[in-house]
């Protein structure tokens, strides 16, 4: 009996379970015999969801990074990815929001990348990132990010096929990497959610990072005097807690069951970030609840304005507050929200990925000569120097 291709699955890091890791779990289920590669891995932080897999890590693992500390090692990750030994695999499928697309497979292997977003701090959020630092740190970080951009573009040329998680990401791949991409929306565990009795609180469900702009929601709900529950954790938590008025409370990180219950009770989900896709917005709709979101990014592809949510134009508290006042969350039919969310099932995701993988395998590593030439241009390490 002929054996199928030997498959390697690669993710940037496996330290916690957020949206990107949930999509990667769907890929792992789709390719149950594949080996898993990542820069760093924490079995406890990922709730044991990868414990049954053969997980290979990079040399950065020896530094024992955690979800709180892994960012301090950012300059090392391009080296780490290029150093992963992917010899002997026929298909390498990377799940990348930063650096995993930079792996170097065998010349005869096919490399398909599912791209959540080009590395935001080097590309679409570069200027915002630099503004948060003083002059000396800004100058040094600017040099690091410029070098990262060079490495990132070279790495992107070695990939055989790109899959984007949204039209927003597809456009960024074209702009930053000059590569085409197919759009396959991420897997969302819609079966975890169902409508129920609606409460009074509006909800933010997000990692608490500066680029998520959660402060916009905090300031808006301070002025509105309406209850807001913020679910999630991250380095911006203390600043947000200092900003919060008496109607804003924080739940921290919650498990899947509690998240489903919170979304079921929510008056509406509030999204202030420019999300590449925005899994939380689909989860809220699967729970029968509408979304009030900034009119940018992937959420514009997942929310039907006036039926399953509303948009506000500018990322400022006044615009959000006006949108909240104008919205009618209790007038939304929960079943309309659920029906819209069903476009983003795990089955639809896996089918879309499989179609692209099959096409890529049939075509073969067509960029082989280009990959061979670009090995000598790698900025990440002497192993691939000319």
C-alpha positions in Angstrom: 0.0 0.0 0.0 1.4 3.4 -0.9 2.1 5.7 2.0 0.9 9.3 2.1 3.4 12.2 2.4 5.3 12.6 5.6 4.1 15.8 7.2 5.6 18.3 9.6 3.4 20.9 11.2 5.1 24.1 12.5 3.8 26.8 14.8 5.6 29.9 16.1 5.3 29.0 19.8 3.1 26.8 21.9 3.0 28.4 25.3 -0.8 29.1 25.8 -4.1 28.5 24.0 -5.3 31.5 22.1 -6.8 31.9 18.7 -3.7 30.9 16.7 -3.2 27.8 18.8 -6.8 26.8 18.4 -6.4 27.0 14.6 -3.2 25.0 14.9 -5.0 22.3 16.9 -7.4 22.0 14.0 -4.5 21.4 11.7 -3.1 18.8 14.2 -6.4 17.0 14.1 -6.4 17.1 10.3 -2.9 15.5 10.1 -2.9 13.2 13.1 0.3 11.4 12.2 2.3 14.6 11.6 5.3 15.6 13.8 4.9 19.0 15.5 7.7 21.7 15.5 7.8 25.0 17.3 10.3 27.4 18.7 9.3 26.9 22.4 6.7 24.7 24.1 5.0 24.7 27.5 2.8 21.6 28.0 1.1 23.1 31.1 0.5 26.4 29.5 -1.2 24.7 26.5 -3.4 22.7 28.9 -1.8 19.4 27.8 -3.5 19.7 24.3 -0.3 18.7 22.5 0.9 16.2 25.1 0.1 13.2 22.9 2.0 14.7 19.9 5.7 14.3 19.0 6.7 17.9 19.7 10.2 19.2 18.6 11.5 22.5 19.9 14.4 24.8 19.0 17.5 25.7 21.0 15.5 28.6 22.6 13.6 26.0 24.7 16.8 25.7 26.8 16.2 29.3 28.0 12.8 28.1 29.5 10.7 31.0 28.2 7.1 31.4 29.3 4.0 33.2 27.9 5.2 36.2 29.9 8.9 36.2 29.0 9.2 34.7 25.5 9.1 38.1 23.8 12.5 39.1 25.3 14.1 36.5 23.0 12.6 37.8 19.8 15.9 38.4 18.0 16.7 34.6 18.4 13.6 33.2 16.7 14.6 33.6 13.1 17.8 31.6 13.9 15.7 29.1 15.8 13.3 28.5 12.9 16.0 28.1 10.3 17.8 25.6 12.6 14.9 23.2 12.9 15.7 19.9 11.2 12.9 19.2 8.7 14.8 16.7 6.6 12.8 13.8 5.3 9.4 15.5 5.2 7.4 15.7 2.0 5.0 18.4 3.2 5.8 21.2 5.7 2.7 23.1 6.8 3.5 26.2 8.8 1.1 28.2 11.0 2.7 31.6 11.2 2.0 35.0 12.7 5.7 35.8 13.0 8.6 33.5 12.1 7.6 29.9 11.5 7.2 30.6 7.7 11.0 31.0 7.8 11.8 27.3 8.2 14.0 25.6 5.6 12.6 22.3 4.4 14.3 19.8 2.1 14.5 21.0 -1.5 12.1 18.4 -2.6 9.5 19.2 0.1 6.4 21.3 -0.5 6.0 24.2 2.0 2.5 25.6 2.5 2.1 28.5 5.0 -1.2 29.3 6.8 -0.5 32.9 7.6 -2.4 34.6 10.5 -0.6 37.9 9.8 2.9 39.0 8.8 4.9 39.8 12.0 2.9 42.9 13.1 5.7 44.6 15.0 7.9 44.6 11.9 5.2 45.6 9.4 1.7 47.0 10.1 2.4 48.0 13.7 6.0 49.1 13.4 5.6 52.8 14.0 3.2 52.3 16.9 5.7 49.9 18.5 8.6 52.3 18.1 6.6 55.2 19.6 6.3 53.3 22.9 10.1 53.5 23.5 12.5 56.3 24.3 15.0 57.7 21.7 17.9 55.3 22.4 15.7 52.2 22.6 13.7 53.3 19.6 16.9 53.6 17.5 18.1 50.2 18.5 14.7 48.5 18.0 14.3 50.2 14.7 17.5 48.5 13.4 16.3 45.1 14.7 12.9 45.5 13.0 14.5 46.6 9.8 16.7 43.5 9.8 13.7 41.4 10.6 11.9 42.9 7.6 14.7 41.8 5.3 14.8 38.3 6.8 11.0 38.1 6.6 10.8 39.0 3.0 13.5 36.5 2.1 11.8 33.8 4.1 8.5 34.5 2.3 10.0 33.8 -1.0 10.9 30.3 0.0 7.3 29.3 0.7 5.5 27.4 -2.1 1.9 28.4 -1.3 0.4 30.9 1.1 -3.0 30.6 2.7 -4.3 33.8 4.4 -6.9 33.8 7.3 -8.8 36.8 5.8 -8.8 39.3 3.0 -7.0 41.7 5.3 -4.1 39.3 5.7 -4.1 38.4 2.0 -3.6 42.1 1.2 -0.8 42.4 3.7 1.0 39.3 2.3 0.8 40.8 -1.2 2.0 44.2 0.0 4.8 43.1 2.3 6.0 39.8 0.7 4.8 40.4 -2.9 3.2 36.9 -2.8 -0.3 35.8 -3.7 -2.4 33.9 -1.1 -5.7 31.9 -1.0 -8.1 32.9 1.7 -9.3 30.1 4.1 -11.1 31.4 7.2 -9.9 29.9 10.5 -11.5 27.1 12.3 -13.8 28.3 15.1 -15.2 25.9 17.7 -18.8 27.1 17.1 -20.2 23.9 18.7 -19.0 25.1 22.1 -21.5 28.0 22.1 -25.3 28.3 22.2 -27.7 31.2 22.9 -29.2 31.7 26.4 -30.6 34.4 28.7 -28.9 37.8 28.1 -27.5 39.8 30.9 -26.6 43.5 31.4 -22.8 43.4 30.8 -21.0 44.2 27.5 -17.9 42.1 27.1 -14.4 42.4 25.8 -12.7 39.1 25.2 -9.0 39.6 24.2 -5.4 39.4 25.1 -4.6 42.6 27.0 -1.9 44.0 24.7 -1.5 47.7 23.7 -2.3 47.1 20.0 -5.7 45.7 21.0 -6.7 49.2 22.1 -8.8 48.0 25.1 -8.3 51.4 26.7 -10.8 52.7 24.1 -13.4 50.4 25.5 -12.5 51.3 29.1 -12.8 55.0 28.5 -16.0 54.7 26.5 -17.7 52.7 29.2 -16.4 54.9 31.9 -18.3 57.8 30.1 -21.4 55.7 29.4 -21.7 54.4 32.9 -22.6 51.0 31.5 -21.2 47.7 32.8 -18.2 46.2 30.9 -16.6 42.9 31.6 -13.0 42.5 30.3 -11.9 38.9 29.9 -8.3 38.1 29.3 -4.8 38.7 30.5 -1.6 40.3 29.2 1.0 43.0 29.8 -1.4 45.9 29.5 -3.6 44.7 32.3 -2.3 47.0 35.1 -2.6 50.1 33.0 -6.1 49.2 32.0 -7.1 48.5 35.6 -5.8 52.0 36.6 -8.0 53.5 33.9 -11.1 51.6 34.8 -14.1 53.3 36.5 -16.6 51.6 38.8 -18.7 50.0 36.0 -15.7 48.2 34.4 -14.5 44.9 35.9 -11.8 42.3 34.9 -12.3 38.6 34.9 -8.7 37.6 33.9 -8.2 34.4 32.0 -11.1 32.0 32.0 -11.5 28.4 30.8 -13.5 27.5 27.7 -16.7 26.7 29.6 -16.7 30.0 31.4 -15.9 31.9 28.3 -18.9 30.3 26.5 -21.2 31.2 29.5 -19.9 34.8 29.5 -20.5 35.2 25.8 -24.0 33.7 26.1 -25.0 36.3 28.8 -23.3 39.2 27.1 -25.3 42.2 25.9 -22.8 42.5 23.0 -19.2 41.8 22.4 -17.0 44.9 21.9 -14.0 44.8 19.6 -11.6 47.7 19.5 -8.6 46.2 17.7 -8.0 45.9 14.0 -8.1 42.1 14.0 -6.7 40.1 11.1 -9.7 37.7 11.5 -11.1 38.0 15.0 -12.2 34.6 16.4 -13.9 36.1 19.4 -16.4 37.9 17.2 -17.4 34.6 15.6 -17.7 32.9 19.0 -20.0 35.7 20.2 -22.3 35.2 17.2 -22.2 31.4 17.8 -23.5 32.2 21.3 -26.3 34.3 19.7 -24.9 37.7 20.6 -24.1 40.6 18.4 -20.8 42.5 18.0 -19.9 46.2 18.2 -16.6 46.5 16.4 -14.2 48.9 14.8 -14.9 49.0 11.0 -11.5 47.6 10.0 -9.9 44.2 9.5 -11.3 40.7 9.4 -14.3 41.5 11.6 -15.8 43.3 8.5 -15.8 39.8 6.9 -17.5 38.0 9.8 -20.2 40.5 11.0 -23.3 41.5 9.0 -24.0 45.1 9.9 -27.4 45.7 11.2 -28.1 42.0 11.5 -25.3 40.5 13.7 -23.6 43.7 14.8 -22.6 47.3 14.2 -19.4 49.1 13.3 -17.8 52.4 14.4 -15.4 54.3 12.2 -12.6 55.6 14.5 -10.7 53.9 17.2 -11.6 56.5 19.9 -13.8 56.3 23.0 -16.3 58.9 21.6 -17.0 56.9 18.4 -17.4 53.7 20.4 -19.7 55.3 22.9 -21.9 56.7 20.1 -22.1 53.2 18.5 -23.1 51.6 21.8 -25.8 54.2 22.3 -27.1 53.6 18.7 -27.0 49.8 18.9 -30.0 47.7 19.8 -28.5 44.4 21.1 -31.7 43.0 22.4 -33.4 43.6 19.0 -31.0 41.2 17.3 -32.3 37.7 16.5 -29.9 35.2 18.1 -30.5 32.7 15.4 -29.3 35.1 12.8 -26.0 35.4 14.7 -25.7 31.6 15.0 -26.5 31.1 11.3 -23.8 33.6 10.3 -21.2 31.9 12.7 -21.8 28.6 11.0 -19.8 29.8 8.0 -16.6 29.3 10.0 -16.7 25.7 11.2 -13.7 23.5 11.7 -14.9 21.3 8.8 -15.0 24.3 6.4 -11.5 25.3 7.5 -10.0 21.8 7.1 -11.6 21.3 3.7 -10.2 24.6 2.4 -6.7 23.8 3.7 -6.8 20.4 2.2 -7.7 21.8 -1.3 -4.7 24.1 -1.2 -2.4 21.3 0.1 -3.5 18.9 -2.6 -2.9 21.5 -5.3 0.5 22.3 -3.9 1.6 18.7 -3.7 0.4 18.0 -7.2 2.4 21.0 -8.5 5.5 20.1 -6.5 8.2 22.4 -5.1 8.1 24.8 -8.1 10.1 27.4 -6.3 13.0 25.0 -5.7 15.7 26.9 -7.6 14.6 30.2 -6.0 14.7 28.6 -2.5 18.2 27.3 -3.2 19.4 30.7 -4.2 17.8 32.4 -1.2 19.4 30.1 1.3 22.6 32.1 0.7 20.8 35.3 1.5 19.4 34.2 4.9 20.1 36.8 7.6 19.4 34.5 10.4 22.4 32.3 10.8 25.8 30.9 9.5 24.3 27.5 8.8 22.8 29.0 5.6 25.4 31.6 4.7 26.8 31.6 1.2 
